[in-house]
Amino acid sequence: MSQELEMILAKNGAGKFDLWACRGEGKGCPRNKFRKRKKPCEDCVGPLPEHLTIGEVHQMLKRGDA
């Protein structure tokens, strides 16, 4: 079974955009389940380094490194 990875693009304090990975429902991030404008919360992973691919982020979350 394939697990979806929810990515959130959010502005930081400097006005630049950062990419975050949402752990999803059941992992402590129910606030983004029904929102149209998603925002990172304390249970989201990030900001992610620019060099990571989406596959690497998915594997990192699957292993529990984040």
N, C-alpha and C positions, 0 to 999 in steps of 0.2 A: 504494500500500500504506500502510495506517495504522499509525503507530507508537504503542504504548501509553506512557502517562506514569505512572510509579509515584510516588505521593506518600507521604511518611512524616511522621507526626505524632509528635514526640518532646518529652519534657520537657527544659527547659534547666536550668542550675544554680540558677536562682531558683525552680524549681518550676512555671513556666509552660510552656505548650505552644508549640512552634515548628513551622512546616511546612517540609519539605524536599522537593526533587525529586530522585529517584534517576535517574541517567543510564542505568542499566540494564546488562545484560550486554554486554561488549565495549567499554564505556566506562570500565572500571575499578572497577565495583561488584559483583563476583561474590558478596560476603559476604551480600547480602540475597536472593539467588536462591531459597534454600530455607528461610530463617528464617520462623517464624510471627510473631515480634516483631521487626520490622525496626528498625534503628537507623541514623542517618546516619553515613556514613564520610567520609573526606577527599575522595572523588570525588563526593559528593552536593552539590547546589547548595542553599544556604540558610544561615541561615534566610531564608525568603522574606518580603518585605514584605506586609503585610495587604492592600494596595490592588491587588495583581496578581491577574488572573483566571487560571484554568487555561490558557486559550487563549494568554494573553500569556507564561506560563511555557513552554509548549510551543514557541512561536515563538522565544523567547529561547534555548532549548536547540538548536533546529533551526539557528538562525543561528550558534551557537557563541559567543554572548555570555557564556555561563556556563561 
